[in-house]
Amino acid sequence: MHTLVTPFVTAALATACLVLPVSAQAQASAPAQAPVPAPVAAVIPAKPAALDQAALEQKVDELLQAHRNVNDFTGTVLLAKNGKPLVTKSYGFANIEWQIPNTTQTKFRIGSVTKQFTSMMVMQLREQEKVKLEDSVCIFVAPCPETWKPVTIHHLLTHTSGIPTYTAIPAWRDTNMVPKTTEQMVAIFRDLPLEWVPGAKYAYNNSGYFLLGVVIEKVTGKKYEQALQDMILTPIGLKDTGYDWPGTILPQRAAGYEGRGENIRNAAALDMQQPYAAGSLYSTVLDLLQWEQALYTETLLPEAAKTIMWTPFKNGYAYGWSIAEPGPNTFGHKRIAHGGGINGFSSMLIRVPGENVTAIVLSNNSTVNTSLVARDLLAVYYGQPFTMPAIQTVASVDPGVFDSYVGEYQFRPDFTLTVTREGNRLFAQATGQGRFEVFAESATKFFAKVAPITIVFSKGPDGKVTHLDLTQAGGTEPAKKIK
């Protein structure tokens, strides 16, 4: 997959792309010892670039055309200020086989952007005093294993429960297109041991948000999609958002794809009961803007409760949202954001609440890095630097050097990347994921064509390969060669 996350987050279940657990990213960036902090220079918030409407539209179009030409971006983007769209543009096809273009009315699956709707419903139930954040999940889920009794609603919301995420279980991937009931889904991970004491660690977890859907149904006495309709969609007037049951005739629904260039193909099927409260919704850019703007009001939730919802617990994650404090990577502005991905689709919603600026990117190609596209949209708006996508060319490299790269590279104990050679071709495969070919940009730097992934191999003083650095979604992760 194209980003360093788990399925239903910001990437989809593409077989030829890489999914690196978020916890590995956090571990890789953490220092071995806590150094004495150096003085941090104040970050001056960027101001909007001095662009008129025509110039802004032109720059956004140049950016997206580059993403389309290089990365096969297909979808719809929206950049808004104070709830009013500044730029809304669509690219590519909602259905490639019938050559039907994407539009602002096209409905895309939004993957884990669903989680912010789920967390909102939980917080609404809390306001109604029907749920407490400190409640044990066992109050609502039956049968409930003894080990889950310390797991609270707060732990489920913040990905700190320690319950294994079902989307990381290889056996689940083999049957994720087979219809299952809610009870059958919970049974997949119910009897697995906790991975840590609840609240002690963070790791992105779809099981937690699946269980939150069970909680919502138990408390409301309604199916998840009906509770969503009654508690959020109807009150704020969202007409193009809902649970994406594939059997429903849904006008202007996009088909989902994966890959780039000649490798583009229809995405694999997925039973939509399985993402459930963790990633089952569809929407449009205009509906998501309307949802995002409702968060500035108290229509759905009082301010005090929203403050709780947006207070990060661990790793910058709050309740269904990632929180980024002002810094160079955010152009000096606080951001509240979440991405999503599911077979054939990728999405990103970024809020800049201090400025009431919004960037939304919905794509029906799961290989597209919507997180990067949304970040680039904001860079254009604020007149900040970004890298224009460019086509990478394959260098002429002696295939004999590939032998030194063959082996196993470890990101963390349970997650590795295996590099193999077949004739004059080099391949990489992550734990539990599909194999993809990498191409030489130089003798040590390689890139994938199916997704924006770059791998750089490094050698020690003895000339032997010691580790690799993998870059995707704007982040770089090291992996030590262990075999």
Sequence and secondary structure as in RCSB ss.txt:
>XXXX:A:sequence
MHTLVTPFVTAALATACLVLPVSAQAQASAPAQAPVPAPVAAVIPAKPAALDQAALEQKVDELLQAHRNVNDFTG
TVLLAKNGKPLVTKSYGFANIEWQIPNTTQTKFRIGSVTKQFTSMMVMQLREQEKVKLEDSVCIFVAPCPETWKP
VTIHHLLTHTSGIPTYTAIPAWRDTNMVPKTTEQMVAIFRDLPLEWVPGAKYAYNNSGYFLLGVVIEKVTGKKYE
QALQDMILTPIGLKDTGYDWPGTILPQRAAGYEGRGENIRNAAALDMQQPYAAGSLYSTVLDLLQWEQALYTETL
LPEAAKTIMWTPFKNGYAYGWSIAEPGPNTFGHKRIAHGGGINGFSSMLIRVPGENVTAIVLSNNSTVNTSLVAR
DLLAVYYGQPFTMPAIQTVASVDPGVFDSYVGEYQFRPDFTLTVTREGNRLFAQATGQGRFEVFAESATKFFAKV
APITIVFSKGPDGKVTHLDLTQAGGTEPAKKIK
>XXXX:A:secstr
  SSS BTTTB   TTS    HHHHHHHHS SS                S  HHHHHHHHHHHHHHHHHHH   E
EEEEEETTEEEEEEEESEEETTTTEE  TT BEE GGGHHHHHHHHHHHHHHTTS  TT BGGGTSSS  GGGTT
 BHHHHHTT S    GGG HHHHHTTTS   HHHHHHHHHTS  SSSTTS     HHHHHHHHHHHHHHHSS HH
HHHIIIIIHHHT  S EE  TTS  TTB   EE SGGG EE     TTTTHHHH EEE HHHHHHHHHHTTSSSS
S HHHHHHHT   BTTB SSSEEE SSGGGTTS EEEEEEEETTEEEEEEEETTTTEEEEEEESBTTS HHHHHH
HHHHHHHT               GGGGGGT EEEEEETTEEEEEEEETTEEEEEETTS EEEEEESSSSEEEESS
SS EEEEEE TTS EEEEEEEETTEEEEEEE  
